Amino acid sequence: MTRTRTILEVHALQTVPPSCLNRDDTGSPKTATYGGVPRARVSSQAWKRATRHGFHDLLDPSELGVRTRKVAELLAERITRLDGSIERPQAWALAAEAIQTATGSKIEPPKRKADASKDKPAPAPESKYLMFLSAHQLDGLAELAVKANGTGTGFFKDKATKDLAKQLANSRHSVDIALFGRMVADGADINVDAAAQVAHAISVHRAENEADYYTAVDDYKTRETDDLGAGMIGTVEFNSATLYRYAAVDVDLLARNLGKGLRDDEPLTQPVRRAAEAFVECFLTSLPTGKINTFGNHTLPEAVVVKLRSTRPINFVGAFEEPCHTDPEVGGYMRQACERLADYIPDIEQTYGVAENTPCWTLRVGKNTQALSGIGTQLSLPELVRTVGAEVARRQDGV
């Protein structure tokens, strides 16, 4: 059977009250100009990180990776668990050698830390940049490092060892590496192309940043001995917005990145199904945590459209190139945004001939999303996740 190409699209409309989800270098909420007007913006990186953190609540740790510069310390912990006779400094050295052999990256103590600890034990070696390795890759490299213990400096210079180290670092990728990719500057041959693309979320309307002037009271001040001024004053910028959020996953690339999967006791379609389900759920329910304690802006999308295409992905942000406007007779931004989307989706799909054989599901909350009722099959989030997963698995089987 001919396998159908599978592109998973997730479109969401989410209203966020006063908040500062994602700040720029000055501490202001990020913005962008689109359609000639300023929009509130949340960067793709911010929402990808929130999505990746959500995986920890759904997936087993063995299916996930760790992204850190302290990769030698991380690997050394595994080495000492495998062989308790290896002291920490030796474990660090073995870990550094194993990672350097596998990735080509220099792993050494940071100069600033080394200079600051001349009269103290040497600090742990680190990578010069963030290194993303799966739990299985770390386990494999730890086993290799334990074998190297006591064999001398020639072990990691052997060609067979070098090939094995690279193979260990470039197989059995975790779900987060398979989805979001990995770049190793010194070892391009073990780079992983990201299966997921996440757009910067932008408001469907014009949005301006505002500033909140706040004061904090010193609890220990007394009227008799101290001045009556505030103990602290300051400002924090914020905005509020109805955001259009978009992500696409190349399911076929995701399957290739995952390879045969992390478990030998399940069908080959299960890893990619589990990854797709986790992505849909975590992308929709996650939230960047910038200033979350200050604003408590814990909202969820009110309208979601999910599609499985056999052609290239399509971002529907063009529906909002002309910004939405509030009107007492029409309602707020959410109703207008849903109406815009309901008109735009069939229009662009019919114009480009991509409407057929495209399963579509919706998730809606409240009367303001009524316009999307005819776009696809309406489901709850648990039903949506299961349905998408089943269809992804069916297509991977070539059915």
LUMBA-832905 format. One record per residue (C-alpha): residue number from 0; x, y, z. Coordinates in steps of 0.001 Angstrom, whole numbers, always signed. Example, Ala and Ser with C-alpha at 12.3 -4.5 7.8 and 13.67 -1.06 7.14 Angstrom:
<fipas>
+-----+---------+---------+---------+
|  nr |       x |       y |       z |
+-----+---------+---------+---------+
|   0 |  +12300 |   -4500 |   +7800 |
|   1 |  +13670 |   -1060 |   +7140 |
+-----+---------+---------+---------+
</fipas>
This chain:
<fipas>
+-----+---------+---------+---------+
|  nr |       x |       y |       z |
+-----+---------+---------+---------+
|   0 |      +0 |      +0 |      +0 |
|   1 |   +1068 |   +3571 |    -636 |
|   2 |   +1677 |   +5443 |   +2571 |
|   3 |     -50 |   +8818 |   +2767 |
|   4 |   +1973 |  +11824 |   +3832 |
|   5 |    +752 |  +13074 |   +7191 |
|   6 |    +977 |  +16649 |   +8440 |
|   7 |    -663 |  +17380 |  +11789 |
|   8 |   -1882 |  +20961 |  +12238 |
|   9 |   -3067 |  +22581 |  +15458 |
|  10 |   -4779 |  +25976 |  +15401 |
|  11 |   -5930 |  +27606 |  +18643 |
|  12 |   -7561 |  +30832 |  +19776 |
|  13 |   -6795 |  +31700 |  +23385 |
|  14 |   -7716 |  +34778 |  +25385 |
|  15 |   -5118 |  +35842 |  +27930 |
|  16 |   -5973 |  +38567 |  +30500 |
|  17 |   -3383 |  +41074 |  +31764 |
|  18 |    -122 |  +39135 |  +31662 |
|  19 |   +3521 |  +39168 |  +30665 |
|  20 |   +3986 |  +35665 |  +29237 |
|  21 |   +7166 |  +36369 |  +27307 |
|  22 |   +9510 |  +39332 |  +27890 |
|  23 |  +12117 |  +40992 |  +25683 |
|  24 |  +15538 |  +42193 |  +26851 |
|  25 |  +14005 |  +45276 |  +28482 |
|  26 |  +11393 |  +43334 |  +30442 |
|  27 |   +8511 |  +44397 |  +28199 |
|  28 |   +6030 |  +41883 |  +26761 |
|  29 |   +7121 |  +40885 |  +23267 |
|  30 |   +5259 |  +42471 |  +20365 |
|  31 |   +5182 |  +42320 |  +16566 |
|  32 |   +3746 |  +44470 |  +13794 |
|  33 |   +1322 |  +42599 |  +11555 |
|  34 |   -1271 |  +44074 |   +9245 |
|  35 |    +266 |  +47481 |   +9948 |
|  36 |    -614 |  +47497 |  +13662 |
|  37 |   +1213 |  +46366 |  +16821 |
|  38 |    +244 |  +42938 |  +18122 |
|  39 |    +953 |  +41088 |  +21355 |
|  40 |   +3385 |  +38239 |  +20679 |
|  41 |   +4590 |  +35107 |  +22450 |
|  42 |   +7668 |  +33573 |  +20858 |
|  43 |   +7694 |  +30032 |  +19536 |
|  44 |  +10594 |  +29205 |  +21854 |
|  45 |   +8570 |  +30168 |  +24913 |
|  46 |   +5657 |  +27926 |  +23969 |
|  47 |   +7882 |  +25048 |  +22843 |
|  48 |   +9597 |  +25053 |  +26208 |
|  49 |   +6231 |  +25074 |  +27989 |
|  50 |   +5066 |  +22210 |  +25771 |
|  51 |   +8246 |  +20215 |  +26418 |
|  52 |   +7828 |  +20643 |  +30178 |
|  53 |   +4272 |  +19373 |  +29873 |
|  54 |   +5620 |  +16077 |  +28533 |
|  55 |   +6955 |  +15266 |  +31998 |
|  56 |   +3371 |  +14860 |  +33230 |
|  57 |   +2373 |  +12509 |  +30397 |
|  58 |   +5388 |  +10481 |  +29326 |
|  59 |   +7790 |   +8156 |  +31072 |
|  60 |  +11203 |   +9745 |  +31827 |
|  61 |  +12816 |   +7109 |  +29590 |
|  62 |  +11037 |   +8692 |  +26609 |
|  63 |  +12412 |  +12173 |  +27271 |
|  64 |  +15714 |  +13985 |  +26973 |
|  65 |  +17686 |  +16587 |  +28897 |
|  66 |  +19076 |  +19786 |  +27398 |
|  67 |  +21959 |  +21175 |  +29438 |
|  68 |  +25540 |  +22399 |  +29364 |
|  69 |  +26213 |  +20298 |  +32461 |
|  70 |  +25983 |  +17136 |  +30412 |
|  71 |  +29204 |  +15688 |  +31899 |
|  72 |  +27756 |  +15888 |  +35427 |
|  73 |  +24545 |  +14293 |  +34180 |
|  74 |  +26398 |  +11464 |  +32514 |
|  75 |  +28779 |  +11038 |  +35476 |
|  76 |  +25791 |  +10340 |  +37738 |
|  77 |  +24854 |   +7423 |  +35497 |
|  78 |  +28455 |   +6204 |  +35408 |
|  79 |  +28741 |   +6074 |  +39200 |
|  80 |  +25385 |   +4287 |  +39451 |
|  81 |  +26703 |   +1605 |  +37107 |
|  82 |  +30061 |   +1320 |  +38887 |
|  83 |  +30223 |   +2658 |  +42427 |
|  84 |  +33990 |   +2239 |  +42559 |
|  85 |  +34520 |   +5124 |  +40122 |
|  86 |  +35178 |   +8354 |  +42026 |
|  87 |  +33443 |  +11555 |  +40947 |
|  88 |  +36469 |  +13296 |  +39304 |
|  89 |  +37208 |  +10158 |  +37274 |
|  90 |  +33524 |   +9865 |  +36335 |
|  91 |  +33619 |  +13463 |  +35094 |
|  92 |  +36692 |  +12716 |  +32993 |
|  93 |  +35147 |   +9572 |  +31510 |
|  94 |  +31894 |  +11406 |  +30810 |
|  95 |  +33728 |  +14244 |  +29076 |
|  96 |  +35652 |  +11788 |  +26882 |
|  97 |  +32512 |   +9851 |  +25958 |
|  98 |  +30527 |  +12963 |  +25017 |
|  99 |  +33414 |  +14504 |  +23118 |
| 100 |  +33877 |  +11287 |  +21140 |
| 101 |  +30146 |  +11033 |  +20391 |
| 102 |  +29481 |  +14668 |  +19469 |
| 103 |  +32822 |  +16247 |  +18599 |
| 104 |  +32163 |  +18965 |  +21180 |
| 105 |  +34807 |  +20045 |  +23651 |
| 106 |  +33810 |  +19237 |  +27210 |
| 107 |  +36011 |  +21043 |  +29714 |
| 108 |  +35759 |  +23113 |  +32913 |
| 109 |  +34590 |  +26670 |  +32156 |
| 110 |  +37563 |  +29032 |  +32408 |
| 111 |  +35767 |  +31486 |  +34683 |
| 112 |  +34909 |  +28693 |  +37145 |
| 113 |  +38388 |  +27214 |  +36945 |
| 114 |  +39991 |  +30601 |  +37661 |
| 115 |  +37682 |  +31156 |  +40625 |
| 116 |  +38517 |  +27791 |  +42206 |
| 117 |  +42333 |  +27698 |  +42069 |
| 118 |  +42555 |  +26728 |  +45729 |
| 119 |  +39567 |  +24369 |  +45535 |
| 120 |  +38779 |  +21115 |  +43712 |
| 121 |  +38451 |  +21547 |  +39949 |
| 122 |  +34894 |  +22249 |  +38740 |
| 123 |  +32986 |  +19799 |  +36577 |
| 124 |  +33554 |  +20015 |  +32821 |
| 125 |  +30776 |  +21533 |  +30715 |
| 126 |  +29778 |  +21871 |  +27096 |
| 127 |  +30181 |  +25293 |  +25469 |
| 128 |  +26538 |  +25174 |  +24464 |
| 129 |  +23357 |  +23335 |  +25423 |
| 130 |  +23582 |  +19631 |  +24645 |
| 131 |  +20346 |  +17695 |  +24056 |
| 132 |  +20561 |  +13945 |  +24728 |
| 133 |  +17863 |  +11374 |  +25409 |
| 134 |  +17759 |   +9185 |  +28495 |
| 135 |  +18583 |   +6123 |  +26386 |
| 136 |  +21512 |   +7903 |  +24740 |
| 137 |  +22908 |   +8889 |  +28113 |
| 138 |  +22499 |   +5322 |  +29383 |
| 139 |  +24364 |   +3951 |  +26385 |
| 140 |  +27220 |   +6434 |  +26713 |
| 141 |  +27462 |   +5678 |  +30450 |
| 142 |  +27902 |   +1974 |  +29714 |
| 143 |  +30593 |   +2829 |  +27156 |
| 144 |  +32388 |   +5057 |  +29663 |
| 145 |  +32385 |   +2314 |  +32304 |
| 146 |  +34015 |     -41 |  +29780 |
| 147 |  +36675 |   +2621 |  +29178 |
| 148 |  +37562 |   +2885 |  +32848 |
| 149 |  +41098 |   +1670 |  +33475 |
| 150 |  +41881 |    +980 |  +29796 |
| 151 |  +44089 |   +4041 |  +29240 |
| 152 |  +43743 |   +6977 |  +26868 |
| 153 |  +43601 |   +4895 |  +23701 |
| 154 |  +40089 |   +3495 |  +24250 |
| 155 |  +38200 |   +6495 |  +22885 |
| 156 |  +40667 |   +6929 |  +20001 |
| 157 |  +39816 |   +3551 |  +18536 |
| 158 |  +37740 |   +3868 |  +15334 |
| 159 |  +35248 |   +1208 |  +16385 |
| 160 |  +34702 |   +3012 |  +19696 |
| 161 |  +34233 |   +6350 |  +17923 |
| 162 |  +31655 |   +4840 |  +15571 |
| 163 |  +29816 |   +3200 |  +18455 |
| 164 |  +29776 |   +6440 |  +20475 |
| 165 |  +28259 |   +8353 |  +17552 |
| 166 |  +25727 |   +5605 |  +16983 |
| 167 |  +24695 |   +5719 |  +20644 |
| 168 |  +24209 |   +9501 |  +20457 |
| 169 |  +22269 |   +9320 |  +17203 |
| 170 |  +19758 |   +6533 |  +17786 |
| 171 |  +16690 |   +5955 |  +19952 |
| 172 |  +15869 |   +9654 |  +20108 |
| 173 |  +13525 |  +10835 |  +22824 |
| 174 |  +10106 |  +12279 |  +22005 |
| 175 |  +11217 |  +15854 |  +22663 |
| 176 |  +14342 |  +15537 |  +20496 |
| 177 |  +12299 |  +13924 |  +17701 |
| 178 |   +9752 |  +16754 |  +17826 |
| 179 |  +11930 |  +19804 |  +18430 |
| 180 |  +15196 |  +18703 |  +16889 |
| 181 |  +18809 |  +18995 |  +17963 |
| 182 |  +21716 |  +21001 |  +16642 |
| 183 |  +25275 |  +20004 |  +17542 |
| 184 |  +27590 |  +22683 |  +16200 |
| 185 |  +30672 |  +20454 |  +16273 |
| 186 |  +28970 |  +17308 |  +15025 |
| 187 |  +26500 |  +18093 |  +12259 |
| 188 |  +26231 |  +14400 |  +11377 |
| 189 |  +24224 |  +13790 |  +14559 |
| 190 |  +21912 |  +16780 |  +14129 |
| 191 |  +18183 |  +16014 |  +14244 |
| 192 |  +15736 |  +17944 |  +12056 |
| 193 |  +12729 |  +19086 |  +14073 |
| 194 |   +9450 |  +17405 |  +13145 |
| 195 |   +7442 |  +20202 |  +14804 |
| 196 |   +7101 |  +23791 |  +13655 |
| 197 |   +5621 |  +26305 |  +16092 |
| 198 |   +4636 |  +29818 |  +15033 |
| 199 |   +4964 |  +32902 |  +17196 |
| 200 |   +1548 |  +33431 |  +18740 |
| 201 |    +155 |  +36883 |  +17919 |
| 202 |   -2968 |  +38748 |  +18923 |
| 203 |   -5805 |  +38865 |  +16411 |
| 204 |   -6234 |  +42552 |  +17201 |
| 205 |   -4204 |  +45666 |  +17879 |
| 206 |   -2553 |  +45447 |  +21294 |
| 207 |    -645 |  +48006 |  +23326 |
| 208 |   +1584 |  +47352 |  +26302 |
| 209 |    +536 |  +48955 |  +29587 |
| 210 |   +2412 |  +49527 |  +32845 |
| 211 |   +1327 |  +48655 |  +36365 |
| 212 |   +2733 |  +50899 |  +39104 |
| 213 |   +3028 |  +48926 |  +42330 |
| 214 |   +4178 |  +49472 |  +45900 |
| 215 |   +5196 |  +47044 |  +48625 |
| 216 |   +4740 |  +47729 |  +52310 |
| 217 |   +7525 |  +47114 |  +54849 |
| 218 |   +5813 |  +44992 |  +57521 |
| 219 |   +8322 |  +45972 |  +60212 |
| 220 |   +7929 |  +49735 |  +59873 |
| 221 |   +6240 |  +51576 |  +62714 |
| 222 |   +4464 |  +54903 |  +62630 |
| 223 |   +6428 |  +56106 |  +65641 |
| 224 |   +9982 |  +55581 |  +64360 |
| 225 |   +9869 |  +55298 |  +60547 |
| 226 |   +8655 |  +57288 |  +57586 |
| 227 |   +5337 |  +56231 |  +56111 |
| 228 |   +6596 |  +55640 |  +52570 |
| 229 |   +6445 |  +52327 |  +50757 |
| 230 |   +9234 |  +49849 |  +51310 |
| 231 |   +9521 |  +49336 |  +47550 |
| 232 |   +8009 |  +50814 |  +44396 |
| 233 |   +8266 |  +49780 |  +40772 |
| 234 |   +6464 |  +49117 |  +37506 |
| 235 |   +5774 |  +45979 |  +35497 |
| 236 |   +4579 |  +46021 |  +31896 |
| 237 |   +1779 |  +43803 |  +30661 |
| 238 |    -805 |  +43396 |  +27938 |
| 239 |   -3930 |  +41346 |  +27342 |
| 240 |   -4834 |  +39634 |  +24093 |
| 241 |   -6782 |  +37062 |  +22149 |
| 242 |   -3979 |  +35043 |  +20587 |
| 243 |   -3920 |  +32946 |  +17437 |
| 244 |   -1581 |  +29990 |  +18029 |
| 245 |    -377 |  +27564 |  +15372 |
| 246 |   +1824 |  +24488 |  +15174 |
| 247 |   +2453 |  +21779 |  +12586 |
| 248 |   +4075 |  +18351 |  +12923 |
| 249 |   +5519 |  +16358 |  +10035 |
| 250 |   +4381 |  +12982 |  +11320 |
| 251 |   +6492 |  +11047 |   +8820 |
| 252 |   +9650 |  +12878 |   +9911 |
| 253 |   +8624 |  +12322 |  +13532 |
| 254 |   +8409 |   +8585 |  +12845 |
| 255 |  +11838 |   +8583 |  +11191 |
| 256 |  +13343 |  +10524 |  +14093 |
| 257 |  +11923 |   +8091 |  +16611 |
| 258 |  +13131 |   +5142 |  +14574 |
| 259 |  +11924 |   +1794 |  +15826 |
| 260 |  +10952 |   +3395 |  +19126 |
| 261 |  +12119 |   +3095 |  +22666 |
| 262 |  +10358 |    -137 |  +23563 |
| 263 |  +10594 |   -3532 |  +21916 |
| 264 |   +7262 |   -4811 |  +23236 |
| 265 |   +4888 |   -2610 |  +21225 |
| 266 |   +3818 |   -2046 |  +17589 |
| 267 |   +6041 |    +255 |  +15515 |
| 268 |   +3197 |   +2787 |  +15253 |
| 269 |   +2908 |   +3266 |  +19016 |
| 270 |   +5885 |   +5597 |  +19621 |
| 271 |   +4789 |   +8075 |  +16953 |
| 272 |   +1174 |   +7824 |  +18087 |
| 273 |   +2171 |   +8508 |  +21698 |
| 274 |   +4376 |  +11438 |  +20616 |
| 275 |   +1630 |  +12989 |  +18485 |
| 276 |    -932 |  +12645 |  +21276 |
| 277 |   +1453 |  +14176 |  +23810 |
| 278 |   +2211 |  +17077 |  +21500 |
| 279 |   -1449 |  +17923 |  +20862 |
| 280 |   -2368 |  +17788 |  +24543 |
| 281 |    +675 |  +19642 |  +25847 |
| 282 |    +695 |  +22313 |  +23147 |
| 283 |   -2935 |  +23138 |  +23902 |
| 284 |   -2780 |  +22984 |  +27701 |
| 285 |    +675 |  +24466 |  +28362 |
| 286 |   +1356 |  +28093 |  +29170 |
| 287 |   +4622 |  +30027 |  +29371 |
| 288 |   +5227 |  +30974 |  +32994 |
| 289 |   +6511 |  +34535 |  +32641 |
| 290 |   +5182 |  +36627 |  +35582 |
| 291 |   +2590 |  +33917 |  +36246 |
| 292 |   +2583 |  +34592 |  +40015 |
| 293 |   +2024 |  +38288 |  +39387 |
| 294 |    -924 |  +37900 |  +37006 |
| 295 |   -2338 |  +34391 |  +37530 |
| 296 |   -3314 |  +34265 |  +33858 |
| 297 |   -4164 |  +30546 |  +33776 |
| 298 |   -6418 |  +30285 |  +30712 |
| 299 |   -7010 |  +27547 |  +28141 |
| 300 |   -7875 |  +27886 |  +24433 |
| 301 |  -11540 |  +28511 |  +23790 |
| 302 |  -11408 |  +27356 |  +20178 |
| 303 |   -9208 |  +24692 |  +18588 |
| 304 |   -9066 |  +23327 |  +15046 |
| 305 |   -6947 |  +20237 |  +14345 |
| 306 |   -6340 |  +18911 |  +10847 |
| 307 |   -4404 |  +15999 |   +9328 |
| 308 |   -3209 |  +16886 |   +5841 |
| 309 |   -1625 |  +14909 |   +3040 |
| 310 |     -48 |  +18073 |   +1642 |
| 311 |   +2051 |  +20930 |   +3006 |
| 312 |    +946 |  +22647 |   +6247 |
| 313 |   -1156 |  +25817 |   +6109 |
| 314 |   -1061 |  +28601 |   +8705 |
| 315 |   -4395 |  +30467 |   +8889 |
| 316 |   -2966 |  +33670 |  +10375 |
| 317 |   -3995 |  +35484 |   +7170 |
| 318 |   -7531 |  +35541 |   +8576 |
| 319 |   -6290 |  +38184 |  +11025 |
| 320 |   -4098 |  +40335 |   +8748 |
| 321 |   -6893 |  +42887 |   +9105 |
| 322 |   -7097 |  +43238 |  +12895 |
| 323 |  -10323 |  +42390 |  +14701 |
| 324 |  -12216 |  +45252 |  +16362 |
| 325 |  -14516 |  +45297 |  +19357 |
| 326 |  -18100 |  +46409 |  +18883 |
| 327 |  -20934 |  +46390 |  +21473 |
| 328 |  -23251 |  +44956 |  +18809 |
| 329 |  -20816 |  +42327 |  +17521 |
| 330 |  -19053 |  +41248 |  +20698 |
| 331 |  -15452 |  +40816 |  +21735 |
| 332 |  -12428 |  +39558 |  +19874 |
| 333 |  -13085 |  +35832 |  +20326 |
| 334 |  -16390 |  +35848 |  +18482 |
| 335 |  -14944 |  +37848 |  +15586 |
| 336 |  -11838 |  +35689 |  +15447 |
| 337 |  -13921 |  +32508 |  +15221 |
| 338 |  -16094 |  +34026 |  +12491 |
| 339 |  -12989 |  +35101 |  +10559 |
| 340 |  -11464 |  +31637 |  +10873 |
| 341 |  -14701 |  +29892 |   +9888 |
| 342 |  -14810 |  +31955 |   +6668 |
| 343 |  -11093 |  +31789 |   +5885 |
| 344 |  -10451 |  +28051 |   +6269 |
| 345 |  -12886 |  +26745 |   +3601 |
| 346 |  -12100 |  +29686 |   +1324 |
| 347 |   -8355 |  +29084 |   +1171 |
| 348 |   -8689 |  +25277 |   +1117 |
| 349 |  -11177 |  +25292 |   -1771 |
| 350 |   -9155 |  +27868 |   -3705 |
| 351 |   -6021 |  +25720 |   -3490 |
| 352 |   -7819 |  +22387 |   -3817 |
| 353 |   -6698 |  +20965 |    -478 |
| 354 |  -10059 |  +20546 |   +1217 |
| 355 |  -10647 |  +16878 |    +388 |
| 356 |   -9365 |  +13959 |   +2451 |
| 357 |   -8416 |  +16286 |   +5292 |
| 358 |   -9858 |  +15043 |   +8597 |
| 359 |  -10781 |  +17960 |  +10830 |
| 360 |  -11792 |  +18164 |  +14471 |
| 361 |  -12736 |  +21080 |  +16680 |
| 362 |  -12808 |  +21846 |  +20375 |
| 363 |  -15083 |  +24713 |  +21405 |
| 364 |  -15988 |  +26488 |  +24629 |
| 365 |  -18885 |  +28940 |  +24920 |
| 366 |  -21284 |  +30646 |  +22525 |
| 367 |  -18641 |  +32985 |  +21085 |
| 368 |  -17071 |  +30039 |  +19240 |
| 369 |  -20346 |  +28976 |  +17567 |
| 370 |  -19102 |  +29997 |  +14103 |
| 371 |  -16645 |  +27086 |  +14106 |
| 372 |  -19342 |  +24466 |  +14736 |
| 373 |  -19479 |  +23496 |  +11059 |
| 374 |  -15741 |  +23290 |  +10456 |
| 375 |  -15135 |  +19792 |  +11834 |
| 376 |  -16263 |  +17124 |  +14282 |
| 377 |  -16557 |  +18612 |  +17751 |
| 378 |  -14765 |  +16689 |  +20504 |
| 379 |  -13578 |  +17153 |  +24074 |
| 380 |   -9815 |  +17295 |  +24641 |
| 381 |   -9463 |  +13626 |  +25715 |
| 382 |  -11531 |  +12531 |  +22703 |
| 383 |   -9538 |  +14797 |  +20404 |
| 384 |   -6198 |  +13429 |  +21597 |
| 385 |   -7309 |   +9805 |  +21213 |
| 386 |   -8852 |  +10396 |  +17794 |
| 387 |   -5773 |  +12154 |  +16424 |
| 388 |   -3558 |   +9398 |  +17788 |
| 389 |   -5664 |   +6668 |  +16191 |
| 390 |   -5626 |   +8385 |  +12807 |
| 391 |   -1856 |   +8961 |  +12995 |
| 392 |   -1332 |   +5253 |  +13752 |
| 393 |   -3666 |   +4205 |  +10950 |
| 394 |   -1769 |   +6300 |   +8437 |
| 395 |   +1590 |   +4999 |   +9625 |
| 396 |    +301 |   +1503 |   +8950 |
| 397 |    -444 |   +2637 |   +5381 |
| 398 |   -4170 |   +1992 |   +5730 |
+-----+---------+---------+---------+
</fipas>
